[in-house]
Amino acid sequence: MLRIAVLVSGGGTNLQAIIDAIDNGKITNTEISMVFSNNRNAFALERAAKHGIKTQVLVPKEFGSRDEFNEAFYELLIKENPDLIVLAGCLVVIPEKIVKAFQGRIINIHPSLIPSFCGTGYYGLKVHEKALERGVKVSGATVHFVDEGTDTGPIILQKAVYVRPDDTAKTLQQRIMEQAEWKILPRAIDLIANGKVTLEGGKAVIDDYDPDEI
């Protein structure tokens, strides 16, 4: 059984997609051991509580320094020791110490087709604003492993979403969540839980993968 810790900062729609996929059997051999947030008011915490999932909160501004927060964050995750850490709309920069401690065991969902519109400063609506400014005709979402860089880890899954002429950043964001994020994040977790994802030569290799299934 894969024990996952889901890290969130806001509404938790991706968390809900994971919970629903576990409930309906699209994610197998997996349980959520903890939901963590850096925001005490995150609605994601209510989603977790509704399903009886343990929650933990650490707020950076409540610590004397960022280093103190990072150390408490590290100790919390080390104590929990999940098999996989899932960044599902988590706006906390993951300290290098945590990345190294959980090498190959942290994944993230990003709302674009990496390597486009990713890296430092690209999060939330900003990703979609920049995509629309550039005039792209196709966007989407990416699930990738987390390494020491920003959105630079090995790509696991991607799904494309067409951009409409009348799209705003908010309508594009919503459609990418519905058509891509909520599909490929649960699928990636299920693949990992069933031993179908390996890292080879800096790339994520998937066994028996059919792109049409997502």
ROSE-4610 file (N, C-alpha, C; in Angstrom, 1 decimal, always signed):
// ROSE-4610
residu = [M/M/M/L/L/L/R/R/R/I/I/I/A/A/A/V/V/V/L/L/L/V/V/V/S/S/S/G/G/G/G/G/G/G/G/G/T/T/T/N/N/N/L/L/L/Q/Q/Q/A/A/A/I/I/I/I/I/I/D/D/D/A/A/A/I/I/I/D/D/D/N/N/N/G/G/G/K/K/K/I/I/I/T/T/T/N/N/N/T/T/T/E/E/E/I/I/I/S/S/S/M/M/M/V/V/V/F/F/F/S/S/S/N/N/N/N/N/N/R/R/R/N/N/N/A/A/A/F/F/F/A/A/A/L/L/L/E/E/E/R/R/R/A/A/A/A/A/A/K/K/K/H/H/H/G/G/G/I/I/I/K/K/K/T/T/T/Q/Q/Q/V/V/V/L/L/L/V/V/V/P/P/P/K/K/K/E/E/E/F/F/F/G/G/G/S/S/S/R/R/R/D/D/D/E/E/E/F/F/F/N/N/N/E/E/E/A/A/A/F/F/F/Y/Y/Y/E/E/E/L/L/L/L/L/L/I/I/I/K/K/K/E/E/E/N/N/N/P/P/P/D/D/D/L/L/L/I/I/I/V/V/V/L/L/L/A/A/A/G/G/G/C/C/C/L/L/L/V/V/V/V/V/V/I/I/I/P/P/P/E/E/E/K/K/K/I/I/I/V/V/V/K/K/K/A/A/A/F/F/F/Q/Q/Q/G/G/G/R/R/R/I/I/I/I/I/I/N/N/N/I/I/I/H/H/H/P/P/P/S/S/S/L/L/L/I/I/I/P/P/P/S/S/S/F/F/F/C/C/C/G/G/G/T/T/T/G/G/G/Y/Y/Y/Y/Y/Y/G/G/G/L/L/L/K/K/K/V/V/V/H/H/H/E/E/E/K/K/K/A/A/A/L/L/L/E/E/E/R/R/R/G/G/G/V/V/V/K/K/K/V/V/V/S/S/S/G/G/G/A/A/A/T/T/T/V/V/V/H/H/H/F/F/F/V/V/V/D/D/D/E/E/E/G/G/G/T/T/T/D/D/D/T/T/T/G/G/G/P/P/P/I/I/I/I/I/I/L/L/L/Q/Q/Q/K/K/K/A/A/A/V/V/V/Y/Y/Y/V/V/V/R/R/R/P/P/P/D/D/D/D/D/D/T/T/T/A/A/A/K/K/K/T/T/T/L/L/L/Q/Q/Q/Q/Q/Q/R/R/R/I/I/I/M/M/M/E/E/E/Q/Q/Q/A/A/A/E/E/E/W/W/W/K/K/K/I/I/I/L/L/L/P/P/P/R/R/R/A/A/A/I/I/I/D/D/D/L/L/L/I/I/I/A/A/A/N/N/N/G/G/G/K/K/K/V/V/V/T/T/T/L/L/L/E/E/E/G/G/G/G/G/G/K/K/K/A/A/A/V/V/V/I/I/I/D/D/D/D/D/D/Y/Y/Y/D/D/D/P/P/P/D/D/D/E/E/E/I/I/I]
num = [1/1/1/2/2/2/3/3/3/4/4/4/5/5/5/6/6/6/7/7/7/8/8/8/9/9/9/10/10/10/11/11/11/12/12/12/13/13/13/14/14/14/15/15/15/16/16/16/17/17/17/18/18/18/19/19/19/20/20/20/21/21/21/22/22/22/23/23/23/24/24/24/25/25/25/26/26/26/27/27/27/28/28/28/29/29/29/30/30/30/31/31/31/32/32/32/33/33/33/34/34/34/35/35/35/36/36/36/37/37/37/38/38/38/39/39/39/40/40/40/41/41/41/42/42/42/43/43/43/44/44/44/45/45/45/46/46/46/47/47/47/48/48/48/49/49/49/50/50/50/51/51/51/52/52/52/53/53/53/54/54/54/55/55/55/56/56/56/57/57/57/58/58/58/59/59/59/60/60/60/61/61/61/62/62/62/63/63/63/64/64/64/65/65/65/66/66/66/67/67/67/68/68/68/69/69/69/70/70/70/71/71/71/72/72/72/73/73/73/74/74/74/75/75/75/76/76/76/77/77/77/78/78/78/79/79/79/80/80/80/81/81/81/82/82/82/83/83/83/84/84/84/85/85/85/86/86/86/87/87/87/88/88/88/89/89/89/90/90/90/91/91/91/92/92/92/93/93/93/94/94/94/95/95/95/96/96/96/97/97/97/98/98/98/99/99/99/100/100/100/101/101/101/102/102/102/103/103/103/104/104/104/105/105/105/106/106/106/107/107/107/108/108/108/109/109/109/110/110/110/111/111/111/112/112/112/113/113/113/114/114/114/115/115/115/116/116/116/117/117/117/118/118/118/119/119/119/120/120/120/121/121/121/122/122/122/123/123/123/124/124/124/125/125/125/126/126/126/127/127/127/128/128/128/129/129/129/130/130/130/131/131/131/132/132/132/133/133/133/134/134/134/135/135/135/136/136/136/137/137/137/138/138/138/139/139/139/140/140/140/141/141/141/142/142/142/143/143/143/144/144/144/145/145/145/146/146/146/147/147/147/148/148/148/149/149/149/150/150/150/151/151/151/152/152/152/153/153/153/154/154/154/155/155/155/156/156/156/157/157/157/158/158/158/159/159/159/160/160/160/161/161/161/162/162/162/163/163/163/164/164/164/165/165/165/166/166/166/167/167/167/168/168/168/169/169/169/170/170/170/171/171/171/172/172/172/173/173/173/174/174/174/175/175/175/176/176/176/177/177/177/178/178/178/179/179/179/180/180/180/181/181/181/182/182/182/183/183/183/184/184/184/185/185/185/186/186/186/187/187/187/188/188/188/189/189/189/190/190/190/191/191/191/192/192/192/193/193/193/194/194/194/195/195/195/196/196/196/197/197/197/198/198/198/199/199/199/200/200/200/201/201/201/202/202/202/203/203/203/204/204/204/205/205/205/206/206/206/207/207/207/208/208/208/209/209/209/210/210/210/211/211/211/212/212/212/213/213/213/214/214/214]
x = [+0.8/+0.0/+0.9/+0.7/+1.5/+0.8/+1.6/+1.2/+1.6/+0.6/+1.0/+0.7/+1.5/+1.2/+1.0/-0.2/-0.6/-0.4/+0.4/+0.7/-0.1/-0.8/-1.7/-1.6/-2.1/-2.1/-3.4/-4.3/-5.6/-6.8/-7.6/-8.9/-8.8/-7.8/-7.6/-8.4/-8.6/-9.4/-8.6/-7.3/-6.5/-6.5/-6.5/-6.7/-8.0/-9.1/-10.4/-10.4/-9.7/-9.6/-8.9/-7.9/-7.2/-8.1/-8.8/-9.7/-10.8/-11.3/-12.4/-11.9/-10.6/-10.1/-9.8/-9.4/-9.2/-10.5/-11.5/-12.9/-13.5/-13.2/-13.9/-13.0/-11.8/-10.9/-10.0/-10.0/-9.1/-7.6/-7.5/-6.2/-6.3/-5.4/-5.4/-4.2/-4.3/-3.1/-2.5/-3.4/-2.9/-3.8/-3.2/-4.0/-3.3/-4.1/-3.6/-3.3/-2.1/-1.7/-1.8/-1.7/-1.6/-1.9/-2.6/-2.7/-2.0/-1.0/-0.3/-0.6/-0.7/-0.9/-0.1/+0.4/+1.0/+0.0/-1.3/-2.3/-3.4/-3.6/-4.6/-6.0/-6.3/-7.6/-7.8/-6.9/-7.1/-8.3/-9.2/-10.3/-10.0/-8.8/-8.3/-8.3/-8.1/-8.1/-9.5/-10.5/-11.9/-12.2/-11.7/-11.9/-11.3/-10.1/-9.4/-10.2/-10.6/-11.3/-12.6/-13.3/-14.5/-14.4/-13.2/-12.9/-12.0/-11.9/-11.2/-9.7/-9.2/-7.7/-7.0/-5.9/-5.1/-4.6/-4.6/-4.1/-3.0/-2.1/-1.0/-0.8/-0.6/-0.4/+0.8/+1.7/+2.8/+2.7/+2.7/+2.6/+3.9/+4.6/+5.9/+6.0/+5.0/+5.1/+5.0/+4.6/+4.6/+5.9/+6.9/+8.3/+9.2/+10.2/+11.2/+11.9/+12.1/+12.8/+12.4/+12.7/+12.4/+13.1/+14.3/+15.1/+14.5/+13.9/+13.2/+11.9/+11.2/+10.1/+10.5/+11.5/+12.0/+12.4/+13.1/+13.5/+12.3/+11.3/+10.1/+9.3/+9.3/+8.7/+9.4/+10.7/+11.5/+11.2/+11.3/+11.0/+9.7/+8.7/+7.3/+7.2/+7.8/+7.8/+8.6/+9.8/+10.6/+9.9/+9.2/+8.4/+7.2/+6.6/+5.4/+6.0/+7.1/+7.8/+6.8/+6.2/+5.3/+6.1/+5.5/+6.2/+6.3/+5.3/+5.3/+4.7/+5.3/+4.8/+4.3/+3.0/+2.3/+2.1/+2.7/+2.5/+1.2/+0.1/-1.1/-1.6/-0.9/-1.3/-0.6/+0.6/+1.4/+2.3/+2.2/+2.9/+4.2/+4.5/+5.7/+6.9/+8.0/+9.2/+9.8/+9.9/+10.4/+11.9/+12.3/+13.8/+14.6/+15.8/+16.7/+16.9/+16.9/+17.1/+15.9/+14.7/+13.6/+13.7/+14.0/+14.2/+15.2/+16.3/+17.3/+16.9/+16.2/+15.7/+14.7/+13.9/+12.8/+13.1/+14.3/+14.7/+13.9/+13.3/+12.5/+11.2/+10.8/+9.5/+8.7/+8.9/+8.1/+7.6/+6.3/+5.8/+5.0/+4.9/+4.2/+3.3/+2.2/+1.3/+1.5/+1.8/+2.0/+1.1/+0.4/-0.6/-0.1/+0.8/+1.3/+2.0/+2.3/+3.1/+4.5/+5.1/+6.6/+7.4/+8.3/+9.0/+8.5/+7.2/+6.6/+6.0/+6.2/+5.5/+5.7/+6.9/+7.2/+8.5/+8.8/+10.0/+9.6/+10.6/+10.4/+9.3/+8.4/+7.3/+6.1/+6.2/+5.1/+4.2/+3.1/+2.2/+0.8/-0.2/-1.5/-2.0/-2.7/-3.2/-2.1/-0.9/+0.2/+0.6/+0.5/+0.8/-0.1/-1.4/-2.3/-2.3/-2.1/-1.9/-0.8/+0.3/+1.5/+1.2/+0.5/+0.2/-0.7/-1.7/-2.6/-1.9/-1.0/-0.2/+0.6/+1.1/+2.0/+1.2/-0.1/-1.0/-0.9/-0.6/-0.5/-1.9/-1.9/-3.2/-3.4/-2.4/-2.5/-1.8/-2.4/-1.7/-2.0/-2.0/-2.3/-1.7/-1.3/-0.8/+0.3/+1.1/+2.3/+2.4/+2.6/+3.0/+4.5/+5.3/+6.7/+7.3/+8.4/+9.1/+9.8/+10.0/+10.6/+12.1/+12.9/+14.3/+14.7/+16.0/+16.5/+16.1/+15.7/+15.3/+13.8/+13.3/+11.9/+11.3/+10.4/+9.7/+10.7/+11.8/+12.8/+13.0/+12.2/+12.4/+11.8/+12.1/+11.6/+10.1/+9.6/+8.2/+7.6/+6.5/+5.8/+4.6/+3.7/+2.6/+2.3/+1.7/+1.3/+0.0/-0.9/-2.1/-2.4/-2.7/-2.9/-4.4/-4.6/-5.9/-5.9/-6.8/-6.8/-7.3/-6.6/-7.0/-8.0/-9.1/-10.2/-9.9/-10.4/-10.2/-10.7/-11.8/-12.4/-11.9/-10.9/-10.4/-9.9/-10.2/-9.5/-8.6/-7.7/-6.9/-7.7/-8.8/-9.6/-10.4/-10.9/-11.6/-10.6/-9.4/-8.4/-7.9/-7.7/-7.3/-8.3/-9.6/-10.6/-10.7/-10.6/-10.7/-9.4/-8.3/-7.1/-7.2/-7.7/-8.0/-8.9/-10.0/-11.0/-10.6/-9.9/-9.6/-8.2/-7.3/-6.0/-5.5/-5.5/-4.9/-5.6/-7.0/-7.7/-7.7/-7.1/-7.0/-5.6/-4.6/-3.2/-2.6/-3.0/-2.4/-2.8/-4.1/-4.5/-3.9/-3.8/-3.3/-1.8/-1.0/+0.4/+0.6/-0.3/-0.2/-0.5/-1.5/-1.8/-0.7/-0.1/+1.1/+2.2/+2.5/+3.6/+3.3/+2.0/+1.6/+1.7/+1.6/+1.6/+3.0/+4.0/+5.4/+5.6/+4.9/+5.0/+5.8/+6.4/+7.2/+8.6/+9.6/+11.0/+11.7/+12.8/+13.7/+14.9/+15.1/+16.2/+16.9/+18.1/+18.8/+18.2/+17.7/+17.1/+15.7/+15.1/+13.8/+12.9/+11.6/+10.6/+10.1/+10.2/+9.8/+8.6/+7.5/+6.3/+6.1/+5.8/+5.6/+4.1/+3.9/+2.5/+1.6/+2.2/+1.5/+0.8/-0.5/-1.3/-1.8/-1.2/-1.6/-3.1/-3.8/-5.2/-6.1/-5.5/-6.3/-6.6/-5.9/-6.2/-6.6]
y = [-1.2/+0.0/+1.3/+2.1/+3.3/+4.4/+4.9/+5.9/+7.3/+8.1/+9.4/+10.6/+11.6/+12.9/+13.9/+14.5/+15.5/+16.9/+17.8/+19.1/+20.1/+21.0/+21.9/+23.3/+24.3/+25.7/+26.4/+25.9/+26.6/+25.7/+25.7/+25.1/+23.6/+23.0/+21.5/+20.8/+21.4/+20.6/+19.4/+19.5/+18.3/+17.3/+17.7/+16.8/+16.1/+16.8/+16.2/+15.1/+15.5/+14.5/+13.2/+13.4/+12.2/+11.4/+12.1/+11.4/+10.6/+11.3/+10.7/+9.5/+9.6/+8.5/+7.3/+7.5/+6.4/+5.7/+6.6/+6.1/+5.2/+5.7/+5.0/+3.9/+3.7/+2.7/+3.0/+4.3/+4.7/+4.8/+5.0/+4.9/+3.7/+2.7/+1.5/+1.4/+0.6/+0.3/+1.5/+2.5/+3.8/+4.3/+5.0/+5.7/+7.0/+8.0/+9.3/+9.3/+9.4/+9.3/+10.7/+11.7/+13.1/+14.1/+15.2/+16.4/+17.5/+18.2/+19.3/+20.6/+21.6/+23.0/+24.0/+25.0/+26.2/+27.3/+27.0/+28.0/+27.4/+28.0/+27.5/+27.6/+28.5/+28.8/+28.0/+27.2/+26.4/+25.5/+25.6/+24.8/+23.3/+23.1/+21.7/+21.0/+21.7/+21.1/+20.6/+21.3/+20.9/+19.6/+19.6/+18.4/+17.2/+17.3/+16.2/+15.8/+16.7/+16.4/+15.7/+16.1/+15.5/+14.0/+13.6/+12.2/+11.5/+12.1/+11.5/+11.4/+12.3/+12.3/+13.2/+12.8/+13.6/+14.8/+15.9/+17.2/+17.8/+18.4/+19.2/+20.5/+21.5/+22.9/+23.5/+24.1/+24.9/+26.2/+27.3/+28.6/+29.4/+29.6/+30.2/+31.5/+32.4/+33.6/+33.5/+32.3/+32.0/+31.5/+31.4/+31.1/+32.3/+32.2/+33.3/+33.6/+32.5/+32.7/+31.6/+31.8/+30.8/+29.5/+29.6/+28.4/+27.6/+28.3/+27.6/+26.8/+27.5/+26.9/+25.6/+25.8/+24.7/+23.5/+23.8/+22.7/+21.9/+22.7/+22.1/+21.3/+21.8/+21.2/+19.9/+19.9/+18.7/+17.7/+18.1/+17.1/+16.5/+17.3/+16.8/+15.7/+15.9/+14.9/+13.7/+13.9/+12.8/+11.9/+12.5/+11.7/+11.0/+11.6/+11.0/+9.9/+10.1/+9.2/+8.6/+9.4/+8.8/+8.2/+7.3/+6.6/+7.6/+8.5/+9.5/+10.8/+11.9/+13.3/+13.8/+14.3/+14.8/+16.3/+17.1/+18.6/+18.9/+19.2/+19.4/+20.8/+21.7/+23.2/+23.7/+23.2/+23.7/+24.8/+26.0/+27.2/+27.4/+26.4/+26.4/+25.9/+26.7/+26.2/+25.1/+23.9/+22.7/+22.8/+22.9/+23.0/+21.9/+22.2/+21.2/+20.0/+20.3/+19.2/+18.2/+18.6/+17.7/+17.0/+17.7/+17.1/+15.9/+16.1/+15.1/+13.9/+14.2/+13.2/+12.3/+12.9/+12.1/+12.0/+11.8/+11.8/+10.7/+11.2/+10.2/+9.9/+10.6/+10.3/+11.5/+12.6/+13.8/+14.0/+14.2/+14.6/+15.9/+16.6/+17.9/+17.9/+18.7/+18.9/+20.4/+20.6/+22.0/+22.3/+23.5/+23.7/+24.3/+23.6/+23.9/+22.7/+22.7/+21.6/+21.9/+21.5/+21.7/+21.2/+22.0/+23.1/+24.5/+24.6/+25.9/+26.5/+27.8/+28.5/+27.8/+27.6/+27.0/+27.6/+27.2/+27.8/+28.8/+29.6/+30.6/+31.6/+31.9/+32.9/+32.4/+31.2/+30.6/+29.7/+30.3/+29.5/+30.1/+29.3/+29.8/+30.4/+31.5/+32.2/+32.8/+33.1/+33.7/+32.8/+31.5/+30.5/+30.7/+30.8/+30.9/+32.3/+33.3/+34.7/+34.8/+34.2/+34.2/+33.4/+32.3/+31.4/+32.2/+32.9/+33.7/+34.9/+35.5/+36.6/+36.1/+34.9/+34.4/+33.9/+33.7/+33.3/+31.8/+31.0/+29.6/+29.0/+28.0/+27.3/+26.1/+25.6/+24.4/+24.6/+24.3/+24.3/+22.9/+22.9/+21.6/+21.5/+20.3/+20.1/+19.0/+19.0/+18.1/+17.6/+16.3/+15.7/+15.3/+15.8/+15.5/+15.2/+14.5/+14.4/+15.7/+15.9/+17.1/+16.9/+17.8/+17.8/+19.1/+19.4/+20.7/+21.9/+21.8/+22.9/+23.3/+24.2/+24.6/+24.1/+23.0/+22.4/+21.8/+21.3/+20.7/+19.2/+18.6/+17.1/+16.3/+15.0/+14.1/+14.1/+14.2/+14.3/+12.9/+12.8/+11.5/+11.4/+12.4/+12.4/+13.8/+14.0/+15.3/+15.1/+16.1/+16.1/+17.4/+17.5/+18.8/+19.2/+20.5/+21.1/+22.3/+22.3/+23.4/+24.7/+25.8/+27.1/+27.7/+28.2/+28.8/+30.3/+30.8/+32.3/+33.2/+32.8/+33.7/+33.4/+32.6/+32.2/+33.4/+33.4/+34.2/+33.3/+33.9/+33.1/+32.2/+32.7/+31.9/+30.7/+31.0/+29.9/+28.9/+29.3/+28.3/+27.5/+28.2/+27.5/+26.4/+26.7/+25.8/+24.6/+24.9/+23.8/+22.9/+23.4/+22.6/+21.7/+22.3/+21.5/+20.3/+20.6/+19.6/+18.5/+19.0/+18.1/+17.4/+18.0/+17.5/+17.2/+18.2/+18.0/+16.9/+16.9/+16.0/+14.6/+14.4/+13.1/+12.6/+13.4/+12.8/+12.7/+13.6/+13.4/+12.1/+11.8/+10.5/+9.3/+9.5/+8.4/+8.2/+9.2/+9.1/+8.4/+8.8/+8.2/+6.7/+6.3/+4.9/+4.1/+4.7/+4.1/+3.8/+4.9/+4.7/+3.7/+3.7/+2.8/+1.3/+1.1/-0.2/-0.6/+0.2/-0.1/+0.0/+0.9/+1.0/+2.2/+3.0/+4.1/+3.9/+4.0/+4.0/+5.1/+5.5/+6.6/+6.0/+6.3/+5.7/+6.9/+7.1/+8.1/+9.5/+9.8/+11.1/+11.3/+10.2/+10.2/+9.3/+9.6/+8.7/+7.8/+6.5/+5.4/+4.7/+4.6/+4.0/+2.6/+1.6/+0.3/+0.2/-0.4/-0.7/+0.5/+1.6/+2.9/+3.1/+3.4/+3.8/+5.2/+6.2/+7.6/+7.8/+7.0/+7.2/+6.9/+6.2/+5.9/+7.1/+8.2/+9.4/+10.5]
z = [+0.0/+0.0/+0.0/-1.0/-1.1/-0.2/+0.8/+1.7/+1.1/+0.8/+0.2/+1.2/+1.2/+1.8/+0.8/+0.8/-0.2/+0.4/-0.3/+0.2/-0.6/+0.1/-0.6/+0.0/-0.7/-0.2/-0.2/-1.1/-1.3/-1.2/-2.3/-2.3/-2.3/-2.9/-2.9/-3.9/-5.1/-6.1/-6.6/-6.7/-7.0/-5.9/-4.7/-3.6/-3.7/-4.0/-4.2/-5.3/-6.4/-7.5/-7.0/-6.2/-5.7/-4.8/-3.9/-2.9/-3.7/-4.7/-5.5/-6.3/-6.8/-7.6/-6.7/-5.5/-4.6/-4.3/-4.0/-3.7/-4.8/-6.1/-7.2/-7.9/-7.3/-7.8/-8.9/-9.3/-10.4/-9.9/-8.6/-7.9/-7.0/-7.2/-6.4/-5.5/-4.5/-3.7/-3.0/-2.7/-2.2/-1.1/-0.1/+0.9/+1.2/+1.5/+1.9/+3.4/+3.8/+5.2/+5.9/+5.1/+5.7/+4.6/+4.9/+4.1/+4.9/+4.2/+4.8/+4.1/+4.9/+4.3/+5.0/+4.3/+4.9/+5.1/+5.0/+5.1/+6.0/+7.1/+8.1/+7.5/+6.6/+6.0/+4.7/+4.3/+3.1/+3.1/+2.1/+2.1/+1.9/+1.4/+1.2/+2.6/+3.7/+5.0/+5.4/+4.9/+5.2/+4.4/+3.1/+2.3/+3.0/+3.5/+4.1/+5.4/+6.2/+7.5/+7.2/+6.1/+5.7/+5.4/+5.0/+4.6/+5.7/+6.9/+8.0/+7.8/+7.0/+6.7/+7.7/+8.2/+9.2/+8.5/+9.1/+8.6/+9.5/+8.9/+9.6/+8.9/+9.8/+9.2/+9.9/+9.0/+9.5/+8.6/+9.3/+8.6/+8.7/+7.6/+7.6/+8.5/+8.4/+9.1/+10.6/+11.1/+12.5/+13.1/+12.2/+12.7/+12.7/+13.4/+13.5/+12.3/+11.5/+10.2/+9.2/+8.0/+7.0/+7.2/+7.7/+8.1/+9.2/+10.1/+11.2/+10.7/+9.8/+9.1/+8.3/+7.5/+6.7/+7.5/+8.7/+9.5/+10.1/+10.6/+11.1/+10.0/+8.8/+7.7/+7.4/+7.4/+7.2/+8.2/+9.5/+10.6/+10.5/+10.1/+10.0/+9.0/+7.8/+6.7/+7.1/+7.7/+8.1/+9.1/+10.1/+11.0/+10.4/+9.4/+8.7/+7.8/+7.1/+6.2/+5.2/+4.4/+3.3/+2.3/+1.5/+0.4/-0.8/-0.8/-1.9/-1.4/-1.8/-1.5/-2.7/-2.7/-3.8/-3.6/-4.5/-4.4/-5.3/-4.7/-5.4/-5.2/-5.8/-5.6/-4.3/-4.1/-2.9/-3.4/-2.7/-3.1/-2.3/-1.5/-0.7/-1.5/-1.5/-2.2/-1.3/-1.9/-1.2/-1.0/+0.3/+0.6/+0.0/-0.4/-1.0/+0.0/+1.3/+2.3/+2.1/+1.9/+1.7/+0.4/-0.6/-2.0/-1.9/-1.2/-1.2/-0.3/+0.8/+1.7/+1.0/+0.1/-0.5/-2.1/-2.4/-3.8/-4.6/-5.7/-6.5/-5.8/-4.8/-4.1/-3.9/-4.7/-4.7/-6.1/-6.3/-7.6/-7.5/-8.6/-8.7/-9.9/-9.8/-10.9/-11.3/-12.6/-13.1/-14.2/-14.2/-15.2/-16.6/-17.1/-18.5/-19.0/-20.3/-20.9/-20.8/-19.7/-19.5/-20.7/-21.2/-20.6/-20.9/-21.4/-21.6/-20.3/-20.1/-19.0/-17.7/-17.3/-16.1/-15.5/-14.3/-13.6/-12.6/-12.1/-11.1/-11.5/-10.7/-11.0/-11.7/-12.2/-13.0/-12.1/-11.6/-10.7/-10.8/-10.5/-10.5/-11.8/-11.7/-12.9/-13.8/-13.2/-13.9/-15.1/-14.9/-16.0/-17.2/-16.9/-18.0/-18.6/-17.8/-18.4/-19.4/-19.0/-19.9/-21.2/-21.0/-22.2/-23.2/-22.6/-23.5/-24.1/-23.4/-23.9/-25.1/-25.0/-26.1/-27.3/-27.0/-28.1/-28.5/-27.5/-27.8/-28.1/-28.9/-29.3/-28.5/-27.9/-27.0/-25.7/-24.6/-23.3/-22.7/-21.4/-20.7/-19.3/-18.9/-17.6/-17.6/-16.6/-16.5/-15.1/-15.0/-13.7/-13.8/-12.9/-13.0/-11.6/-11.6/-10.3/-9.9/-8.7/-8.2/-7.9/-8.5/-8.2/-7.6/-7.6/-7.0/-7.7/-9.0/-9.8/-9.6/-10.4/-10.4/-11.7/-11.5/-12.6/-13.6/-13.1/-14.0/-13.9/-13.0/-12.8/-13.9/-13.9/-15.0/-15.1/-16.4/-16.7/-16.6/-16.0/-15.9/-16.9/-16.8/-17.7/-18.1/-19.3/-19.8/-20.6/-20.5/-21.3/-21.9/-23.2/-23.8/-23.8/-23.8/-23.8/-24.8/-25.7/-26.7/-26.0/-26.5/-26.1/-27.0/-26.4/-27.2/-27.5/-28.6/-28.9/-27.8/-27.1/-26.1/-24.7/-24.6/-23.2/-22.4/-21.1/-20.2/-19.4/-18.6/-17.7/-16.8/-16.3/-15.4/-16.1/-17.3/-18.0/-18.5/-18.9/-19.3/-18.2/-17.0/-15.8/-15.4/-15.5/-15.1/-16.0/-17.3/-18.3/-18.2/-18.0/-17.8/-16.6/-15.5/-14.3/-14.6/-15.2/-15.5/-16.5/-17.6/-18.7/-18.6/-17.7/-17.6/-16.2/-15.4/-14.0/-13.2/-13.2/-12.4/-13.0/-14.2/-14.8/-14.7/-15.0/-15.0/-13.6/-12.7/-11.4/-10.7/-10.7/-10.1/-10.9/-12.2/-13.0/-12.7/-12.5/-12.2/-10.8/-9.9/-8.5/-8.7/-9.4/-9.6/-10.2/-11.3/-11.9/-11.0/-10.1/-9.2/-8.1/-7.6/-6.6/-7.1/-8.3/-8.9/-9.6/-9.2/-9.7/-11.1/-11.8/-13.3/-13.7/-12.8/-13.1/-12.6/-13.4/-13.0/-13.6/-12.9/-13.4/-14.1/-15.3/-16.1/-16.9/-16.6/-17.4/-17.3/-16.1/-15.9/-16.5/-17.0/-17.5/-16.8/-16.7/-16.1/-17.2/-17.0/-17.9/-17.4/-18.2/-17.7/-18.4/-17.7/-18.2/-18.7/-19.8/-20.3/-20.3/-20.8/-20.8/-22.2/-22.1/-23.3/-23.1/-23.9/-23.8/-24.0/-24.7/-25.0/-23.7/-22.7/-21.6/-20.7/-20.9/-20.2/-21.1]
